């Protein structure tokens, strides 16, 4: 994760939010790993004082302002994947350390290789997770688990990640399985998938039971009788593949 990578993650994520025809996203690493975390040059800059801490009024060279959701630039590179209107799957192989681990937490699901190595590694560098990790981990693991991993910075594999709640599936080829599942999602009604994602995300907030029940009714009311809902019914009755409109 260097300045160019932060820019690429943000620009790609923002573009995908409004790109027509997108029904699912797979986020994976090219080469030996998913993401090894912050580049070493950034740590050297911190130690030398070249990279200044963020302040409430001026921000930093890297984070001059925050998004409407509260993210600074580094956080936005992660949270932009949580903000996608369609399902996102992280395919994790090799390592996912520090910022790379936080990046893997933002997608809806994580398909992880059994020998993948993951860590909340910031404590090794005298830091805390600051790329959305605390927002994202709380929905996946118990508080004591988060504490143990954050305080120790220890490395754990894909099998343990699943036991702890950080891996959705453990699979030999995470990218292939993620792409296959993305294709399965893409074959479902895109309006229903987006509605389901909105409901799940609302249910993960402190919203009241009353508000969630109302949201269920609103989403369902918008779907019933819509073009894609009719196509779902007809395709099932006629035993054919559906042809949905985005």
N, C-alpha and C positions, 0 to 999 in steps of 0.2 A: 504494500500500500504506500504509494508515493503521491505527489501532487497530481501527476498525470492520471493515475488510477482513480483518485478521488473524483476528478473531473469526468472521466469516462463513465464511472458508475452512476454519477448524478445525471449526466446528459442522456445516457442510455435509458435509465429508469424513468426520467421525465418524458422522454419521447415515447416510451412504451405505454404510458398512461393513456394517451389519446390516439395511439396508432390503431387504425381500422383493421379489423380482421384478427386481432390478437385474442386468443381464447385461453392460453396458458403460457407460462414462462418457466424455463429451466435455467437456473444460475449455477454454473460450474466453473472449475478452474482448468486452465490449459497447461499441460505439462505434468510436473511431478506432484502438484498439490492443488488443493482448493484455494488456499490463501495462507501464506506464512506470517501475515500480520504486517505491522508498520515497518518501513524500510529502516535500515540501521542508521542512515544519515539523519533521520528525524530524532532518534535517541541522542545522537552526538550533538545535535543542535540544542536539544533541551538541556543537556549537561553543561554546555558552554554558555547558556543564557541567550543564545541567538534566537531561539524560538521562545517567545514570551507567553506566559499564561494568559488565558482569556480573562477579560474584565467586563463588567456589566455595561460600561458606557462605550468603550471603543472597540471591543472584540479583539481579534488578533489578525495578523497578516493572512492567516488561513481561514479565519471565521469572522468576517466583518459584520455579518448580520445573521439573524435566525429566520427559519421558515415559519409560516403560520402555525405549524404543528409544534414549534419550539426547538427544532434541530439547528445546531450550527452546521458548518460545512461538512466536517468529518462525520457527524451523526446523520446528516442527510444522505450521505453515500450508502448508509445502511438502511435507514428508515424509508427511503424511497421505494425499497422492495416490499416493505410492509404496506405501503400506500397504493400498491397496484390494485386495480379493480378486478383483476382476474387472479386465479390461483397461481402461486409461485412455488416451485420446488427447488430446493438446494440439493445438488448432487456433490457429495463431499468425499474426496479421496485424498491420500497423502496426509497433509497437515492442515489444520484450521486453528491457528494460534492467535490469541489476543484479538486484534481488530478483525482478523479473518474468522475467528470463532463467532464474534458478534455479527459479522456479515451473514454467516450461515443461519443465525437465529431469526433473521427478519422474514424469510419466506414462510409460507403456510406450512410446509412440510420439509423434512430433511431425510434424504436417502443417503445412507452413510456406509462406506466400506468397513468390513469388520476390523481391518488393521489400520484404519484411519486414526490419526492422533489429534486430539483436541485439547485445548487448555484455555482457561481464563488466566492468561499469562502476565497481565499488566504488573502484578506485584513484583515480578522478577526485576522490573525496571523502576521500582519505587513509585508506581502509578496505580490508578484504579481504572476499571472499565469505563470508557467515556464516549462510546460510539453507539449508544442506545442499549447497551447490554443489560442495564438494570431494569429498563422498561420491558425488555424481551424475555429475560430469564425468568421473571416472576410468574409468567404464565405456563412455564414448562417444568419447573422443578420446585421442590420444597425449599423453604427459606434456609434450613440448616445445610442443605446440599449446596446451595448457592454460596453460603458463607464458607463452607469447607473448601470449595474450589477456588473462590476468590482470595481467601487468606493464604492458601498454600501455593497456588499457581501450578499444581501438579498436572501431569499429562495423563489423559485417559483415552482408551480406544473406543472404536465404534460400538462394540458389544456393551461396554459399560455406559456409553452415551445413551443407548436405548433404555437400559435399566433405570438411568437417572431421569429420563424424560426428554433428552435433547435430540434423540434420533427417532424418526417415525418408522423407518425400515432400515434393517441392516442387509445389505446386498453386495454380491461380488462385483457387480458393475453398476454403480449408482447412477451414472449418466444414462446408460441404456435403459435402465428401469424407470428413471425419471422421465425420459423422453417418451417411453411407452405409456406411462400413466398420463402424461400431458396430452398425448394423442387421444387417450380415452376421455379425458375431460373435454377436449375439443369436439368430441362427437356428441356431447350433451348440449341441451339448450343453453346458449350463451347468456340469455336473459335470466334463466333460472339459476345458473351457476353464479352469476354476479350478485343476484339477490340473496342466495344462500351465504355467500361470503360476507355480505353486509350484515346479515343476521348473526352470524357466528362472531364477527368482530364486535357487534353491539353487546352480545351476551358476555363477552370478556371484559366489558367495562363495568363500572358500578351502577349501570342502568337498573331501574327497578323492574320487578316482575311485570308490573302493569305496562311499562314502556316497551318491554321486550314482546309481550303478548300483542300489543297494538302494532308493533313493527311487523310481527309475523303476519297479522291480518292484512296489513297494507301491502306487503310484498306479494302475498298470495292473491290479493284482489287485483293487483296490477298484472299478474301472470295469467290468471284464469281467462280464457277466451282470446288471449293474445296470439299473434301469428305463430310464434315459436311453440307455444303450448299446444295449439291445434296441430302443428306439425309433429310434435312428440306423440300425440294420441294417434294420428293417422299412420305414422311410421310403424308404431307398435302393432296396430290393427292389421296393417297391410304387410307386416313382416319384411320391412325394407329399411335401408339406412335413411336416416332423416336428412333433410336439406334445410338447415337453419339459415336465417338471415341475421347478420351481425348488427 
